[in-house]
């Protein structure tokens, strides 16, 4: 008989808001909006007090302020949120045999087999209390036999609470809930199911899987499995060395700084696009310079989680300035983004002057249709004019799991 799994899903409650309240207790119990502070901005996060007015993330800030004029609007600080995310990660890493950091504020932990030594529910509860005590951040969790049921349970436990779904009770727990609670059901899929008269999970549980496949194709099979509490997805060991990288070896060694910076910028821009395409954020940037005598200088720096060109390219160029210290002929240059976590570009919703999320969405759509290098910044074009430019040497960057240098 296979060993029954014990999977915990932990999620920090209104993470950005909670961080701001740690810095200023006057924000407690008040409606808070975090994002771009002008009317052109977008809500990145909001407090539960604000949600009572129908406000949600990704809503235009102007609309949110109309719904709740008394709300306090905060621009937000990605450095602060990254710092607290890493604090929580360190606590979970120390206390857990196997954990997966699925986003800046969300974790899966595999406690399978620990019931022989500890009560999993008791141990998970103690870990939750430890996180609250040591960081001040409220956090909720769901405990069940798989990721899907645990994640849904966490949503039902919030705010600042916990739920255990006992073995064999998964379908009963899920059946009365809205189909929108199923992780892979987005707004369009939800509307399609509603048009079929399916609003709760129970009708999906009662129909044959073949019918769901006929209605919604391959995606319907996945929805049916999750609706029935079936999910064999493993918790993937979180490894800060997970990275995406690219290098360029020159046919002829060079000291042309303009060319080197242009190629590095193009590399950084393309890797940022690869991050966004894979719904990833990077927490560490590395630049490598190898000289003609084969000595190599590598410099890295931890950064607030991001996948934005305008934040990553300046950091790459800054690290290059520090690495390129010998003024010798350069044989190879490279860029790597590591400490990757899942997540969209929500940390870029704090700006006012430029709607970066919309800008990157538009550029990425062009790249998806016409190729990775169909759109490129001017500094990268500068490199192209200096003869024989090919920043990737014909090789596309690859996402490397658990890469070891």
SULHU-V79872 format. One line per field, one symbol per residue. ss: DSSP state (H for helix, E for strand, - for the rest). psi: psi as a letter, one per 30 degrees, with the letter a starting at -180 (. if undefined). burial: I if it has 24 or more other C-alpha atoms within 12 Angstrom, else O. Layout:
ss->???
psi->???
burial->???
This chain:
ss->------EEEEEE--HHHHHHHHH-HHH----EEEE------EEEEE-HHHH--------EHHHHHHH----EEE---HHHHHHHHHHHHHHHHHH---EEEEE--EEEEE---HHH---HHHHHHHHHHHHHHHH---EEEEEE--HHHHHHHHHHH----EEE-----HHHHHH--EHHH-----HHHHHHHHH----E-HHHHH--HHHHHHHH-HHHHHHHHHH---------------EEEEEEEEEEEE--HHHHHHHHHHHHHHHHHHHHH--EEEEEEEEEEEE----EEEEEEEEEEE--HHHHHHHHHHHHHHH------EEEEEEEEE--EE--HHHH-------HHHHHHHHHHHHHHH-------HHHHHHH-------------EEE-----
psi->kkkkljkkjkkkkieeeeeefefjfffkglkkkkakflfflkjellleeeffggkllgkkeeeefeeiffkkkkeljfeeeeeeeeeeeeeeeefkejlkjfafgkkkkjgkffffelkeeeeeeeeeeeeeeffgkkkllkkafleeeeeeeeefekkhalkkjlkfgeeeeeeflkfffkegjaeeeeeeeefggjflfeeeeflkeeeeeeegaeeeeeeeeefggjjgklkkkkjffklklllkkkekklgjeeeeeeeeeeeeeeeeeeeeeghlkkgkkkkkkklfggkkkkklkklkklgkefeeeeeeeeeeeeeiffhlkkekllkkkahklkkahffggfleekieeeeeeeeeeeeeeflegfkkleeeeeeffhjhkjfghfkkkkjjkhkk.
burial->OOOOIIIIIIIIIIIIIIIIIOOOOOOOOIIIIIIIIIOIIIIIIIIIIIIOOOIIIIIIIIIIIOOIOOIIIIIIIIOIIIIIIIIIIOIIIOOIOIIIIIIIIIIIIIIIOOOOOOOIIOOIIOIIIOIIOOIIIIIIIIIIIIIIIIIIIIIIIIIIIIIIIIOOOIIOIIIOIIIIIIIOIOOOIIOOIOOOOIIIIIIIIOOOIOOIOOOOOOOIIIIIIIIIIIIOOOIOOIOIIIIIIIIIIIOOIIIOIOIIIIIIIIIIIIIIIIIIIOOIIIIIIIIIIIIOOOOOIIIIIIIIIIIIIIIIIIIIIOIIIOIIOOOOIIIIIIIIIIIIIIIIIIIIIIIOOOIIIOOIOOIIOOOOOOOIIOIIIOIIIIIIOOOOIIIIOOOOIOIOOOOOO
